[in-house]
Amino acid sequence: MRRREFLGLIGGAGVLSVAVHAQQATMPVVGFLHGATPEAYAPQLAAFRKSLGEAGYSEGQNVTVELR
């Protein structure tokens, strides 16, 4: 009976460690694609960031914005 308890304990610990690692949240990344330089579309980018803020997102805290 001790062997079964030991194996159950070891197996349970392995499953628990996998479950803990699986629950780590990642920060979402939003890509802003445009063919010109960032200075050329600065008004659109400002409006985009303002809309993200109104939706409850703060750049660097809960969302990442990448310019391409």
PyMOL Python script that loads the backbone (N, CA, C, O; Angstrom):
from pymol import cmd

cmd.read_pdbstr("""\
ATOM      1  N   MET A   1       0.815  -1.189   0.000  1.00  0.00           N
ATOM      2  CA  MET A   1       0.000   0.000   0.000  1.00  0.00           C
ATOM      3  C   MET A   1       0.870   1.269   0.000  1.00  0.00           C
ATOM      4  O   MET A   1       0.478   2.280  -0.584  1.00  0.00           O
ATOM      5  N   ARG A   2       2.023   1.227   0.637  1.00  0.00           N
ATOM      6  CA  ARG A   2       2.891   2.397   0.684  1.00  0.00           C
ATOM      7  C   ARG A   2       3.419   2.767  -0.707  1.00  0.00           C
ATOM      8  O   ARG A   2       3.576   3.945  -1.028  1.00  0.00           O
ATOM      9  N   ARG A   3       3.686   1.763  -1.511  1.00  0.00           N
ATOM     10  CA  ARG A   3       4.205   2.022  -2.852  1.00  0.00           C
ATOM     11  C   ARG A   3       3.164   2.765  -3.679  1.00  0.00           C
ATOM     12  O   ARG A   3       3.514   3.707  -4.390  1.00  0.00           O
ATOM     13  N   ARG A   4       1.901   2.373  -3.607  1.00  0.00           N
ATOM     14  CA  ARG A   4       0.838   3.049  -4.366  1.00  0.00           C
ATOM     15  C   ARG A   4       0.663   4.486  -3.893  1.00  0.00           C
ATOM     16  O   ARG A   4       0.459   5.386  -4.708  1.00  0.00           O
ATOM     17  N   GLU A   5       0.740   4.705  -2.616  1.00  0.00           N
ATOM     18  CA  GLU A   5       0.620   6.069  -2.093  1.00  0.00           C
ATOM     19  C   GLU A   5       1.773   6.938  -2.594  1.00  0.00           C
ATOM     20  O   GLU A   5       1.570   8.087  -2.987  1.00  0.00           O
ATOM     21  N   PHE A   6       2.975   6.380  -2.576  1.00  0.00           N
ATOM     22  CA  PHE A   6       4.149   7.114  -3.037  1.00  0.00           C
ATOM     23  C   PHE A   6       4.034   7.465  -4.521  1.00  0.00           C
ATOM     24  O   PHE A   6       4.286   8.602  -4.919  1.00  0.00           O
ATOM     25  N   LEU A   7       3.654   6.484  -5.326  1.00  0.00           N
ATOM     26  CA  LEU A   7       3.514   6.733  -6.765  1.00  0.00           C
ATOM     27  C   LEU A   7       2.402   7.735  -7.049  1.00  0.00           C
ATOM     28  O   LEU A   7       2.527   8.565  -7.949  1.00  0.00           O
ATOM     29  N   GLY A   8       1.331   7.660  -6.296  1.00  0.00           N
ATOM     30  CA  GLY A   8       0.250   8.630  -6.462  1.00  0.00           C
ATOM     31  C   GLY A   8       0.691  10.036  -6.109  1.00  0.00           C
ATOM     32  O   GLY A   8       0.317  11.000  -6.778  1.00  0.00           O
ATOM     33  N   LEU A   9       1.488  10.150  -5.057  1.00  0.00           N
ATOM     34  CA  LEU A   9       2.004  11.451  -4.644  1.00  0.00           C
ATOM     35  C   LEU A   9       2.935  12.038  -5.701  1.00  0.00           C
ATOM     36  O   LEU A   9       2.832  13.217  -6.039  1.00  0.00           O
ATOM     37  N   ILE A  10       3.836  11.218  -6.218  1.00  0.00           N
ATOM     38  CA  ILE A  10       4.767  11.678  -7.256  1.00  0.00           C
ATOM     39  C   ILE A  10       4.009  12.069  -8.529  1.00  0.00           C
ATOM     40  O   ILE A  10       4.296  13.105  -9.128  1.00  0.00           O
ATOM     41  N   GLY A  11       3.058  11.255  -8.935  1.00  0.00           N
ATOM     42  CA  GLY A  11       2.272  11.563 -10.135  1.00  0.00           C
ATOM     43  C   GLY A  11       1.450  12.826  -9.961  1.00  0.00           C
ATOM     44  O   GLY A  11       1.347  13.634 -10.884  1.00  0.00           O
ATOM     45  N   GLY A  12       0.867  13.000  -8.788  1.00  0.00           N
ATOM     46  CA  GLY A  12       0.081  14.201  -8.520  1.00  0.00           C
ATOM     47  C   GLY A  12       0.926  15.453  -8.537  1.00  0.00           C
ATOM     48  O   GLY A  12       0.480  16.490  -9.028  1.00  0.00           O
ATOM     49  N   ALA A  13       2.143  15.382  -8.011  1.00  0.00           N
ATOM     50  CA  ALA A  13       3.043  16.534  -8.018  1.00  0.00           C
ATOM     51  C   ALA A  13       3.433  16.905  -9.444  1.00  0.00           C
ATOM     52  O   ALA A  13       3.550  18.089  -9.761  1.00  0.00           O
ATOM     53  N   GLY A  14       3.632  15.922 -10.301  1.00  0.00           N
ATOM     54  CA  GLY A  14       3.980  16.204 -11.696  1.00  0.00           C
ATOM     55  C   GLY A  14       2.847  16.895 -12.428  1.00  0.00           C
ATOM     56  O   GLY A  14       3.078  17.832 -13.192  1.00  0.00           O
ATOM     57  N   VAL A  15       1.638  16.443 -12.201  1.00  0.00           N
ATOM     58  CA  VAL A  15       0.478  17.059 -12.845  1.00  0.00           C
ATOM     59  C   VAL A  15       0.280  18.472 -12.323  1.00  0.00           C
ATOM     60  O   VAL A  15      -0.040  19.374 -13.097  1.00  0.00           O
ATOM     61  N   LEU A  16       0.464  18.678 -11.032  1.00  0.00           N
ATOM     62  CA  LEU A  16       0.297  20.005 -10.443  1.00  0.00           C
ATOM     63  C   LEU A  16       1.310  20.987 -11.009  1.00  0.00           C
ATOM     64  O   LEU A  16       0.958  22.129 -11.306  1.00  0.00           O
ATOM     65  N   SER A  17       2.562  20.567 -11.164  1.00  0.00           N
ATOM     66  CA  SER A  17       3.577  21.481 -11.688  1.00  0.00           C
ATOM     67  C   SER A  17       3.284  21.857 -13.132  1.00  0.00           C
ATOM     68  O   SER A  17       3.546  22.995 -13.522  1.00  0.00           O
ATOM     69  N   VAL A  18       2.756  20.954 -13.935  1.00  0.00           N
ATOM     70  CA  VAL A  18       2.388  21.264 -15.313  1.00  0.00           C
ATOM     71  C   VAL A  18       1.222  22.245 -15.333  1.00  0.00           C
ATOM     72  O   VAL A  18       1.209  23.169 -16.146  1.00  0.00           O
ATOM     73  N   ALA A  19       0.247  22.059 -14.453  1.00  0.00           N
ATOM     74  CA  ALA A  19      -0.911  22.943 -14.407  1.00  0.00           C
ATOM     75  C   ALA A  19      -0.508  24.351 -13.989  1.00  0.00           C
ATOM     76  O   ALA A  19      -1.054  25.322 -14.513  1.00  0.00           O
ATOM     77  N   VAL A  20       0.429  24.486 -13.066  1.00  0.00           N
ATOM     78  CA  VAL A  20       0.867  25.804 -12.620  1.00  0.00           C
ATOM     79  C   VAL A  20       1.563  26.531 -13.750  1.00  0.00           C
ATOM     80  O   VAL A  20       1.331  27.726 -13.935  1.00  0.00           O
ATOM     81  N   HIS A  21       2.404  25.860 -14.510  1.00  0.00           N
ATOM     82  CA  HIS A  21       3.104  26.494 -15.623  1.00  0.00           C
ATOM     83  C   HIS A  21       2.146  26.849 -16.758  1.00  0.00           C
ATOM     84  O   HIS A  21       2.390  27.814 -17.482  1.00  0.00           O
ATOM     85  N   ALA A  22       1.090  26.109 -16.925  1.00  0.00           N
ATOM     86  CA  ALA A  22       0.158  26.353 -18.016  1.00  0.00           C
ATOM     87  C   ALA A  22      -0.700  27.579 -17.776  1.00  0.00           C
ATOM     88  O   ALA A  22      -1.311  28.082 -18.719  1.00  0.00           O
ATOM     89  N   GLN A  23      -0.771  28.077 -16.558  1.00  0.00           N
ATOM     90  CA  GLN A  23      -1.652  29.184 -16.247  1.00  0.00           C
ATOM     91  C   GLN A  23      -0.965  30.543 -16.287  1.00  0.00           C
ATOM     92  O   GLN A  23      -1.574  31.539 -15.897  1.00  0.00           O
ATOM     93  N   GLN A  24       0.260  30.616 -16.737  1.00  0.00           N
ATOM     94  CA  GLN A  24       0.941  31.890 -16.827  1.00  0.00           C
ATOM     95  C   GLN A  24       0.391  32.676 -18.002  1.00  0.00           C
ATOM     96  O   GLN A  24       0.401  32.207 -19.140  1.00  0.00           O
ATOM     97  N   ALA A  25      -0.086  33.872 -17.714  1.00  0.00           N
ATOM     98  CA  ALA A  25      -0.690  34.705 -18.751  1.00  0.00           C
ATOM     99  C   ALA A  25       0.400  35.454 -19.524  1.00  0.00           C
ATOM    100  O   ALA A  25       1.408  35.868 -18.950  1.00  0.00           O
ATOM    101  N   THR A  26       0.190  35.618 -20.806  1.00  0.00           N
ATOM    102  CA  THR A  26       1.109  36.397 -21.624  1.00  0.00           C
ATOM    103  C   THR A  26       0.435  37.706 -22.011  1.00  0.00           C
ATOM    104  O   THR A  26      -0.791  37.790 -22.085  1.00  0.00           O
ATOM    105  N   MET A  27       1.239  38.707 -22.251  1.00  0.00           N
ATOM    106  CA  MET A  27       0.710  39.999 -22.646  1.00  0.00           C
ATOM    107  C   MET A  27       0.367  39.974 -24.135  1.00  0.00           C
ATOM    108  O   MET A  27       1.197  39.570 -24.951  1.00  0.00           O
ATOM    109  N   PRO A  28      -0.850  40.401 -24.501  1.00  0.00           N
ATOM    110  CA  PRO A  28      -1.201  40.418 -25.919  1.00  0.00           C
ATOM    111  C   PRO A  28      -0.372  41.456 -26.681  1.00  0.00           C
ATOM    112  O   PRO A  28      -0.004  42.500 -26.142  1.00  0.00           O
ATOM    113  N   VAL A  29      -0.096  41.144 -27.933  1.00  0.00           N
ATOM    114  CA  VAL A  29       0.674  42.038 -28.808  1.00  0.00           C
ATOM    115  C   VAL A  29      -0.227  42.459 -29.955  1.00  0.00           C
ATOM    116  O   VAL A  29      -0.825  41.624 -30.634  1.00  0.00           O
ATOM    117  N   VAL A  30      -0.314  43.769 -30.161  1.00  0.00           N
ATOM    118  CA  VAL A  30      -1.099  44.314 -31.267  1.00  0.00           C
ATOM    119  C   VAL A  30      -0.118  44.906 -32.264  1.00  0.00           C
ATOM    120  O   VAL A  30       0.729  45.723 -31.901  1.00  0.00           O
ATOM    121  N   GLY A  31      -0.230  44.500 -33.508  1.00  0.00           N
ATOM    122  CA  GLY A  31       0.638  45.024 -34.550  1.00  0.00           C
ATOM    123  C   GLY A  31      -0.055  46.126 -35.331  1.00  0.00           C
ATOM    124  O   GLY A  31      -1.215  45.976 -35.715  1.00  0.00           O
ATOM    125  N   PHE A  32       0.633  47.220 -35.570  1.00  0.00           N
ATOM    126  CA  PHE A  32       0.114  48.333 -36.367  1.00  0.00           C
ATOM    127  C   PHE A  32       0.942  48.376 -37.641  1.00  0.00           C
ATOM    128  O   PHE A  32       2.102  48.786 -37.624  1.00  0.00           O
ATOM    129  N   LEU A  33       0.345  47.954 -38.734  1.00  0.00           N
ATOM    130  CA  LEU A  33       1.065  47.864 -40.005  1.00  0.00           C
ATOM    131  C   LEU A  33       0.751  49.061 -40.892  1.00  0.00           C
ATOM    132  O   LEU A  33      -0.412  49.421 -41.075  1.00  0.00           O
ATOM    133  N   HIS A  34       1.794  49.675 -41.439  1.00  0.00           N
ATOM    134  CA  HIS A  34       1.609  50.809 -42.340  1.00  0.00           C
ATOM    135  C   HIS A  34       2.837  50.887 -43.235  1.00  0.00           C
ATOM    136  O   HIS A  34       3.933  50.518 -42.812  1.00  0.00           O
ATOM    137  N   GLY A  35       2.675  51.348 -44.434  1.00  0.00           N
ATOM    138  CA  GLY A  35       3.767  51.394 -45.393  1.00  0.00           C
ATOM    139  C   GLY A  35       4.678  52.590 -45.269  1.00  0.00           C
ATOM    140  O   GLY A  35       5.769  52.584 -45.841  1.00  0.00           O
ATOM    141  N   ALA A  36       4.273  53.622 -44.542  1.00  0.00           N
ATOM    142  CA  ALA A  36       5.071  54.837 -44.429  1.00  0.00           C
ATOM    143  C   ALA A  36       5.853  54.849 -43.110  1.00  0.00           C
ATOM    144  O   ALA A  36       5.775  53.908 -42.320  1.00  0.00           O
ATOM    145  N   THR A  37       6.605  55.929 -42.890  1.00  0.00           N
ATOM    146  CA  THR A  37       7.344  56.079 -41.644  1.00  0.00           C
ATOM    147  C   THR A  37       6.371  56.402 -40.507  1.00  0.00           C
ATOM    148  O   THR A  37       5.283  56.915 -40.769  1.00  0.00           O
ATOM    149  N   PRO A  38       6.730  56.117 -39.258  1.00  0.00           N
ATOM    150  CA  PRO A  38       5.824  56.413 -38.139  1.00  0.00           C
ATOM    151  C   PRO A  38       5.430  57.889 -38.035  1.00  0.00           C
ATOM    152  O   PRO A  38       4.335  58.196 -37.564  1.00  0.00           O
ATOM    153  N   GLU A  39       6.298  58.802 -38.465  1.00  0.00           N
ATOM    154  CA  GLU A  39       5.958  60.229 -38.419  1.00  0.00           C
ATOM    155  C   GLU A  39       4.829  60.566 -39.396  1.00  0.00           C
ATOM    156  O   GLU A  39       4.030  61.467 -39.142  1.00  0.00           O
ATOM    157  N   ALA A  40       4.771  59.842 -40.504  1.00  0.00           N
ATOM    158  CA  ALA A  40       3.759  60.127 -41.522  1.00  0.00           C
ATOM    159  C   ALA A  40       2.355  59.743 -41.068  1.00  0.00           C
ATOM    160  O   ALA A  40       1.379  60.370 -41.481  1.00  0.00           O
ATOM    161  N   TYR A  41       2.244  58.732 -40.231  1.00  0.00           N
ATOM    162  CA  TYR A  41       0.915  58.321 -39.781  1.00  0.00           C
ATOM    163  C   TYR A  41       0.731  58.548 -38.286  1.00  0.00           C
ATOM    164  O   TYR A  41      -0.019  57.820 -37.636  1.00  0.00           O
ATOM    165  N   ALA A  42       1.404  59.547 -37.741  1.00  0.00           N
ATOM    166  CA  ALA A  42       1.313  59.863 -36.310  1.00  0.00           C
ATOM    167  C   ALA A  42      -0.125  60.155 -35.860  1.00  0.00           C
ATOM    168  O   ALA A  42      -0.510  59.695 -34.786  1.00  0.00           O
ATOM    169  N   PRO A  43      -0.946  60.904 -36.635  1.00  0.00           N
ATOM    170  CA  PRO A  43      -2.322  61.147 -36.181  1.00  0.00           C
ATOM    171  C   PRO A  43      -3.148  59.854 -36.067  1.00  0.00           C
ATOM    172  O   PRO A  43      -3.917  59.689 -35.120  1.00  0.00           O
ATOM    173  N   GLN A  44      -2.988  58.957 -37.020  1.00  0.00           N
ATOM    174  CA  GLN A  44      -3.715  57.684 -36.966  1.00  0.00           C
ATOM    175  C   GLN A  44      -3.241  56.839 -35.781  1.00  0.00           C
ATOM    176  O   GLN A  44      -4.045  56.198 -35.104  1.00  0.00           O
ATOM    177  N   LEU A  45      -1.940  56.845 -35.540  1.00  0.00           N
ATOM    178  CA  LEU A  45      -1.377  56.088 -34.434  1.00  0.00           C
ATOM    179  C   LEU A  45      -1.845  56.646 -33.091  1.00  0.00           C
ATOM    180  O   LEU A  45      -2.126  55.879 -32.171  1.00  0.00           O
ATOM    181  N   ALA A  46      -1.932  57.956 -32.970  1.00  0.00           N
ATOM    182  CA  ALA A  46      -2.423  58.571 -31.737  1.00  0.00           C
ATOM    183  C   ALA A  46      -3.882  58.192 -31.489  1.00  0.00           C
ATOM    184  O   ALA A  46      -4.265  57.896 -30.357  1.00  0.00           O
ATOM    185  N   ALA A  47      -4.689  58.203 -32.536  1.00  0.00           N
ATOM    186  CA  ALA A  47      -6.093  57.811 -32.402  1.00  0.00           C
ATOM    187  C   ALA A  47      -6.215  56.336 -32.036  1.00  0.00           C
ATOM    188  O   ALA A  47      -7.086  55.957 -31.253  1.00  0.00           O
ATOM    189  N   PHE A  48      -5.346  55.508 -32.598  1.00  0.00           N
ATOM    190  CA  PHE A  48      -5.338  54.087 -32.292  1.00  0.00           C
ATOM    191  C   PHE A  48      -5.015  53.848 -30.820  1.00  0.00           C
ATOM    192  O   PHE A  48      -5.684  53.064 -30.146  1.00  0.00           O
ATOM    193  N   ARG A  49      -3.989  54.531 -30.333  1.00  0.00           N
ATOM    194  CA  ARG A  49      -3.607  54.383 -28.920  1.00  0.00           C
ATOM    195  C   ARG A  49      -4.682  54.936 -27.990  1.00  0.00           C
ATOM    196  O   ARG A  49      -4.918  54.377 -26.919  1.00  0.00           O
ATOM    197  N   LYS A  50      -5.328  56.017 -28.384  1.00  0.00           N
ATOM    198  CA  LYS A  50      -6.415  56.582 -27.578  1.00  0.00           C
ATOM    199  C   LYS A  50      -7.564  55.582 -27.485  1.00  0.00           C
ATOM    200  O   LYS A  50      -8.138  55.390 -26.412  1.00  0.00           O
ATOM    201  N   SER A  51      -7.897  54.952 -28.593  1.00  0.00           N
ATOM    202  CA  SER A  51      -8.977  53.961 -28.598  1.00  0.00           C
ATOM    203  C   SER A  51      -8.623  52.742 -27.743  1.00  0.00           C
ATOM    204  O   SER A  51      -9.487  52.185 -27.066  1.00  0.00           O
ATOM    205  N   LEU A  52      -7.375  52.337 -27.776  1.00  0.00           N
ATOM    206  CA  LEU A  52      -6.944  51.236 -26.911  1.00  0.00           C
ATOM    207  C   LEU A  52      -7.139  51.616 -25.445  1.00  0.00           C
ATOM    208  O   LEU A  52      -7.603  50.802 -24.646  1.00  0.00           O
ATOM    209  N   GLY A  53      -6.786  52.843 -25.095  1.00  0.00           N
ATOM    210  CA  GLY A  53      -6.958  53.316 -23.724  1.00  0.00           C
ATOM    211  C   GLY A  53      -8.418  53.354 -23.311  1.00  0.00           C
ATOM    212  O   GLY A  53      -8.753  53.006 -22.178  1.00  0.00           O
ATOM    213  N   GLU A  54      -9.286  53.772 -24.217  1.00  0.00           N
ATOM    214  CA  GLU A  54     -10.717  53.806 -23.925  1.00  0.00           C
ATOM    215  C   GLU A  54     -11.288  52.407 -23.737  1.00  0.00           C
ATOM    216  O   GLU A  54     -12.276  52.221 -23.028  1.00  0.00           O
ATOM    217  N   ALA A  55     -10.656  51.423 -24.379  1.00  0.00           N
ATOM    218  CA  ALA A  55     -11.102  50.036 -24.246  1.00  0.00           C
ATOM    219  C   ALA A  55     -10.521  49.371 -22.996  1.00  0.00           C
ATOM    220  O   ALA A  55     -10.819  48.210 -22.716  1.00  0.00           O
ATOM    221  N   GLY A  56      -9.687  50.109 -22.242  1.00  0.00           N
ATOM    222  CA  GLY A  56      -9.146  49.572 -21.009  1.00  0.00           C
ATOM    223  C   GLY A  56      -7.744  49.008 -21.113  1.00  0.00           C
ATOM    224  O   GLY A  56      -7.270  48.346 -20.190  1.00  0.00           O
ATOM    225  N   TYR A  57      -7.078  49.262 -22.224  1.00  0.00           N
ATOM    226  CA  TYR A  57      -5.717  48.766 -22.406  1.00  0.00           C
ATOM    227  C   TYR A  57      -4.721  49.884 -22.195  1.00  0.00           C
ATOM    228  O   TYR A  57      -4.940  51.011 -22.640  1.00  0.00           O
ATOM    229  N   SER A  58      -3.632  49.581 -21.523  1.00  0.00           N
ATOM    230  CA  SER A  58      -2.568  50.542 -21.283  1.00  0.00           C
ATOM    231  C   SER A  58      -1.280  49.967 -21.854  1.00  0.00           C
ATOM    232  O   SER A  58      -0.819  48.908 -21.429  1.00  0.00           O
ATOM    233  N   GLU A  59      -0.712  50.666 -22.807  1.00  0.00           N
ATOM    234  CA  GLU A  59       0.478  50.155 -23.489  1.00  0.00           C
ATOM    235  C   GLU A  59       1.631  49.962 -22.502  1.00  0.00           C
ATOM    236  O   GLU A  59       1.977  50.875 -21.753  1.00  0.00           O
ATOM    237  N   GLY A  60       2.209  48.780 -22.509  1.00  0.00           N
ATOM    238  CA  GLY A  60       3.293  48.453 -21.603  1.00  0.00           C
ATOM    239  C   GLY A  60       2.834  47.778 -20.319  1.00  0.00           C
ATOM    240  O   GLY A  60       3.636  47.136 -19.641  1.00  0.00           O
ATOM    241  N   GLN A  61       1.546  47.912 -19.973  1.00  0.00           N
ATOM    242  CA  GLN A  61       1.036  47.287 -18.754  1.00  0.00           C
ATOM    243  C   GLN A  61       0.241  46.030 -19.062  1.00  0.00           C
ATOM    244  O   GLN A  61       0.487  44.979 -18.470  1.00  0.00           O
ATOM    245  N   ASN A  62      -0.717  46.127 -19.990  1.00  0.00           N
ATOM    246  CA  ASN A  62      -1.515  44.938 -20.322  1.00  0.00           C
ATOM    247  C   ASN A  62      -1.625  44.714 -21.825  1.00  0.00           C
ATOM    248  O   ASN A  62      -2.403  43.865 -22.260  1.00  0.00           O
ATOM    249  N   VAL A  63      -0.873  45.450 -22.621  1.00  0.00           N
ATOM    250  CA  VAL A  63      -0.826  45.227 -24.070  1.00  0.00           C
ATOM    251  C   VAL A  63       0.484  45.810 -24.605  1.00  0.00           C
ATOM    252  O   VAL A  63       1.009  46.788 -24.071  1.00  0.00           O
ATOM    253  N   THR A  64       0.994  45.198 -25.656  1.00  0.00           N
ATOM    254  CA  THR A  64       2.189  45.691 -26.340  1.00  0.00           C
ATOM    255  C   THR A  64       1.808  46.064 -27.761  1.00  0.00           C
ATOM    256  O   THR A  64       1.136  45.295 -28.448  1.00  0.00           O
ATOM    257  N   VAL A  65       2.233  47.239 -28.207  1.00  0.00           N
ATOM    258  CA  VAL A  65       1.956  47.688 -29.578  1.00  0.00           C
ATOM    259  C   VAL A  65       3.272  47.673 -30.347  1.00  0.00           C
ATOM    260  O   VAL A  65       4.257  48.286 -29.935  1.00  0.00           O
ATOM    261  N   GLU A  66       3.271  46.966 -31.465  1.00  0.00           N
ATOM    262  CA  GLU A  66       4.452  46.914 -32.322  1.00  0.00           C
ATOM    263  C   GLU A  66       4.160  47.622 -33.635  1.00  0.00           C
ATOM    264  O   GLU A  66       3.147  47.360 -34.284  1.00  0.00           O
ATOM    265  N   LEU A  67       5.044  48.507 -34.012  1.00  0.00           N
ATOM    266  CA  LEU A  67       4.901  49.255 -35.264  1.00  0.00           C
ATOM    267  C   LEU A  67       5.744  48.589 -36.331  1.00  0.00           C
ATOM    268  O   LEU A  67       6.907  48.261 -36.099  1.00  0.00           O
ATOM    269  N   ARG A  68       5.166  48.391 -37.485  1.00  0.00           N
ATOM    270  CA  ARG A  68       5.880  47.771 -38.613  1.00  0.00           C
ATOM    271  C   ARG A  68       5.610  48.553 -39.862  1.00  0.00           C
ATOM    272  O   ARG A  68       6.113  48.204 -40.930  1.00  0.00           O
TER     273      ARG A  68
END
""", "prot")
cmd.dss("prot")
cmd.show_as("cartoon", "prot")
cmd.util.cbc("prot")
cmd.orient("prot")
